[in-house]
């Protein structure tokens, strides 16, 4: 075991995240290597110092944004296969083989089976398999150029750029069309295209991933028109979906546009008996800067039954 590997994995050792065999090897190495022993002592001291500080909790907005971006990245990232990892990360594989004799045996058996299969293919003179080209992945899309809907139907046409401008056509129910609309709603630099995309997505808001995209647009889109479109699509789910209700209440409290806040206020009127809605209405009625919202919040509170 080399000193470089030991020093790179000292923190994992301290947090007890190493496998038992690797942990044993590290302990044996540190016992006979003064340099790594000193490094371990220093790392433990740093860990003890950091443990004295309280953990700072992330804000709900940061947490929600991070989760959405992580989900989006996972959906659009192409996972490398077995041979990709073996070719491009041989060191990690050799390390795993060193500590796992069973893994080495499995790889040996697979190699033998692969050789037999190759020989059989050669002797049988089998024809090569030709794979059809896959559609462009979202990660290769540089932007959505234009979105249009055929009048009187649910047929949608979307032009998008990769190396060159391409076009996809199909029903709103087509998976590829929905993927492009979701991509445009979150990533496009053109606010008009984002608005067209959100407008079309509101026609199928019962899909979970579509509803999440509308919530994302309501929270983070910089264009108030897009946020209003997202509210239109979410309105019917305020009663039954707590996530939608929380997003609408968040817009009511924090959105910078009075029109968006007013629309959000009208949407929560049907659920004003809810305790979280009641608390927000009371805060607005006590001192919101917008006179109309303050007055409407007081009116809605006056119509509520008294709490015993």
N, C-alpha and C positions, 0 to 999 in steps of 0.2 A: 504494500500500500504506500502510495506516494504522499509527501507532505502537502502537495497542492490539493489533493482530494480531501484530506483530513481538514485543512483549514476552510475549505468551501462548505463542509458539512458540520462544522462545530455547532452552529446555531440549531441545526436539526437535532443534533445529539443532545443539546441542553434542553430542548423542548420535547425530548423523547419521541422523535418522529422517525428515527432510523429503524430499519429492520434489525432483528436480534443479531443476525450473523455479522452485518455491517457494524453494528454497535460494538460487538466483541472485538472485531478487527481494529476499530478505531481506538478502543481502550488499550489494546496490546501495543499499538503504535505509539500512543502518547506516553506509555510507561517507559519506552526506550528512546524517545526523541525529546530532548530538552526544549528545542524550539517550539514544537507543537504543544508541549505541556504548558509553556509560558503563554502561548496563544489561547489555549483553553482557559487558563486562569484569567486572562484579560477579558475574554468573551463572557465568562461567568460574572465578572465584576460589572461589565456593562449591563448585563441582563438584570443583575440585582439593583443597579441604579435606576434603570427604566421601570422596574416593578414598583418603585416607590411612588411614581406619579399615577394620578387617577386617569382612567381611560376616558377619552373624549368621545361622547356619542355623536354620530353623524346626524345631521338634520334630516327630517322626513323627505324634504325635496331632493336633497343630495342622494339619499338612499333610493328613492324612486327613479331618479334620473339614471343612476348607475346601473340599477337592475334592468331598466329598459335598454340601455346601450349594450349591456352584456348579452341580453337576449337577442338583440339585433345582430351583434357580432357573431354569436353562436349560430344564428340562422343563416348567415351569409358566408361563413367561413367554410371552405372545403377541407375536410379532415384528410390528413395524409394517411395512406394505407400502410400495411405491414412492411412492404418492401421499401417504401419511401423512408420510413423511420430507420430501417436496417441500414440502408445505403448512406443516409445523411447523418446518422447518429450512431456510428459503430462503437464509439467508446462506451456509451451507456449500455449497449447490448453486451459488450465484452465484460463490463463490470457486473451486470446481472448474471451472466453465465458463470462468472467466477464464484459468486456466492450462491448459485442455484444449480447444483448438479442435475436436478430433474429437468430444468429448462434446457440445459445442454443436451440431454438425451432426447428431448422432444425435437429440438432443432436438427439433431442428427437423423432422427427417423423421418422428419419432413424432407430433409435433403435427399435421403435414399429414395423416398416415395416419388419425389420430383424427378429424379433421374430415371426411375422406371417409367414414369408417365411420359417423359420426353422420348425415351427409346420407343415406346409403343406408338407414339404419334408419328415418329419417323418411319417405322416399319409399316404402319398402316397407311401411310401417305394421306393423312387427313388434310382437308382443305382448311386454309386459314379463315378465322372468323373476322368478318368486317363489321365493326361497330358503327352505328349511326351517330352523327355528330349531335352532342347535347346542346340545349339552348344556352345562351349566355347567362352566366351566374350574375347575381346582383352585385357581387364584388367588382365585376368588370364594367358595370354601368356607370358612366360618368355623369349622366343627368337625364331627366325626362324633359323632352323638348315641347311636346304638345299632347293634350288630352281632349278628345271630342266624343260626344255620344250621338248616335243616329236618332233623330227625332222620332218619338213614338215607339221606341224599342229599347231593349236593354243591351244593344250591341255597342261596344266601345272600341275606339281606335286610339292607340298610344304610340307616339314616336319617341324613341329613346336613343341616346348616344352611347356607343362604345368607342371603338376606333372610328367608326362612321355611324351616321344616323340610321337606325333601324326602326321597324314598325311592327307592332303586334296588334292583331284584331281578334275579337271574340266577345262572348257574353260576359256579363258581370259575374256570372257564376263560375267562369273558367278560373282555374287556379293560377295560371300564368298572369292573367289580367289583374287578379287581386294582388298578386305579389308586386307587380309594377305599381299599382295604385298605392299600396302600403309604402313602397320605397319612395314614391314621389311625395307622399304626405309628410314624411319625416326628413327627407334629405335634399329636396330640390331647392335651388337658390332662387327660383322664380316663384314669387308669392301667388301669382295668378294660376300657375300650374298646381301649386299646393292646394289652392282653393277649389279648383276643378276636381282634384283627386279626392279631397275630403267630401265634397258635394256628392260625388258618386259613391263613396264609401257609406254615406248616411243612408243609402238605399238598401244596404244589407248590414245594419248594425247588430243583428242578432248573432253574427259570428264573433267568437271571443277575441280573436286576434284583431278583427276590425274595430271592435269596441275599445281595445287597448290602444290602438292607433288614434282613435278619436280623443281618448283621454290624454294621450301624449300631446296631441295638437292643441287641446284646450289649455294645457299647462305651460307648454313651452314655445308654441309658435309665436313669432314676433308680429304677425299681421292680425289685427283684431277681426277682420273679416273672416279669416280662417277659423279663429276661435269661436266666432258666432256660428259658423257652419257646423263646427264640432258640437256645440251645444244643441243645435237642432237635431242632430242625430242621436244624442244621448238622452234627450228629454223624456222619452217614454220609459227609460230604465231607471229613473231616479227612485221610484218606489221600491223596486225589487233588487237592485244591485247596489250594495253598500259602497263599492269602489267608485261607481258613477256618482253617487250622492256626495261622497267625500270630495271628489274632483270638482263638482259643481259648487259646493260650499267653499272650497279653496278659491275658486274663481270669484265668487261673491265677495270674499274677504279681501283678496289681494290683487285682482286684475286691475291694470292701469286704465282700462277703457270703461267709461260709464255705461255704454251700451251693453257690453258684455256682462257687467255686474247686474244691470237691470234685468236682462234676460235670465240670468242665473237666479235672481230673486223670484221671478215669476215661476221658474221650474220647481223651486222648493216649496212653493205655496201649498201644493197638494200633500206634502209630508211635513207640514209645520208642527205637527204634534210630536214628531221625533225629538228626543232629548237633545241631540247634537244640533239639529236645526233650530230648536227653541233657544239654545245658548247663543248661537250665531245671531239670531234675530234680536235678542236682548242686547248684545254688544253693539249691533248696528243702531238700534233705537236709542241707545244711551248717548251716542256721540259720533255717528258717522259724518264725514265732511260733506257728503252728497245729500242735499236736502230732500230730494225725492226718495232716495233709498231709505233715509232715516224715517221719513213720514210713512212709507209703505211698511217698513218693519214694525212700527208702532201699531199700525192698523191690523196687521196680521197677528201680532201678539194680543191685541184687545179681543180678537175673535176666538182665542184659545180658551179652553176651560181651565179653571184654577186647579193648581196641584195641591192636593191635601198634604 
